[in-house]
Amino acid sequence: MTVEKLIDGARHARWLTRERIIAGGQVLLLIELTILVMLALWQHGVITNQVSRTSSDFVSFYAAGKLALSGTPALAYDQAAHFLTEQRFTVEGAPYQFFFYPPVFLLLFAPLALLPYYLAFYVFEFATMAAFLFTMRRIVREPGWLWAGPVLAFPAIFWTLGLGQNAFLTAALFGGFTLLIDRRPWLAGMLLGLLCYKPHFGLLVPVGLACGGHWRAFLAAGATVACLVLLSVALFGVDTWQAYLTAFAGSDAVYASGRIDYAGIVTPFGAARLLGYAPSISYLVQGFFTGGMALLVAWTWWRRPSRSLRAATLLSATLLAVPLALMYDKLLLLVAIGWLVRDARRDGFLPWEKTVLLGVWLGSMAEYAIGSALSLPLGPLISFAILLLTLRRVERAAVVRSGGEMASTVSQLDGLPASAP
């Protein structure tokens, strides 16, 4: 096989058919499930003589919910009291899991804390995963459920399940917002408002809504946030919000200190810290990307390409604009990929697109290991690759549209009488 044929095969990737993608995804999913089960058995001492002294992020949420149920929600932000509550549900010596979520998050976890710990874990994870898969099905518009194999094989799925995180809920709400923004803006804004438990992920959304003229969604989101805040104040008191703001003010020291593994932070800030730069320089790097992503989102939503391209731009740019996003948060990138594939299935894949998407999948599987072993930050590069694919489609759509408008104008002029000006 010649080099030219190899390049042509990579450029068009005709061999990467739907059937092969589904089959490969199913095999990969089976392998990943086996690894996840083995890790769970090892962690709980089933296949070893010693129980692992690790714990999930879910215990932090559950402990906060327990403190809210006991009538002391402000103690969720007292690390000593919160840690003592966590220890009731973890093995001795397990590390402390921080809780920096606003009190609106307690509205969800106070009811969940009524359930036994493991039942609450499975109810939360599988209910939110079902919501995520329902949203993805509406986005990719694939019949049946075979498409779920490759989707569930995306590494962020297993980071979410393994750590007991809330990324399924985040991706379902953000994806639902992008699905409904054009047809049902009030409901889209409500879904966006429900994301206020992770307010930093809404950083670029006002830019897109303003430049796209989506004022009804803007108002609905603001009203939803206001209602949730007022409800949390009514149930948990103003002192809980004061305790949260105090804890939040000190959260930067935790993230900048390395307490959270930099290899797992998939933002420009995390990349700079992984490469050894000081926090001040890392924040400057992040600020540069945040400004650039805001301009890109403003430009894209102002031009009003298809909903698929606006959504993919906003989702992928968000992961580059916020200073803190971890491996499981890359489910937002999976939603962006879903929108990108939907656009490609309608208008056709462009050269190199399939190959880049395959590289994104494989790179996402190796990025944490490479980051830990070699201090090479692949996370932001992967998000940037999806953003570039999206912007390329935005430009192509603009060229096609302008060409169509020009042809329509010429056709109309050809129909005018010779005396017409």
Secondary structure, DSSP 8 states (H G I E B T S, - for coil): --HHHHHHHHHH-TT--HHHHHHHHHHHHHHHHHHHHHHHHHHTTSSSSS------THHHHHHHHHHHHTT-GGGGG-HHHHHHHHTTSS-TT---------GGGHHHHHHHTTS-HHHHHHHHHHHHHHHHHHHHHHHH--SSSTTHHHHHTSHHHHHHHHHT-SHHHHHHHHHHHHHHTTT-HHHHHHHHHHGGGSGGGGSSHHHHHHHHT-HHHHHHHHHHHHHHHHHHHHHH-HHHHHHHHHHHHTHHHHHHHTSS-GGGB-SHHHHHHHTT--HHHHHHHHHHHHHHHHHHHHHHHHH---HHHHHHHHHHHHHHHSS--BGGGGHHHHHHHHHHHHHHHHH---TTHHHHHHHHHHHHHHHHHHHHHH----HHHHHHHHHHHHHHHHHHHHHHHHHHHHHHHHHHHHTS-TT--
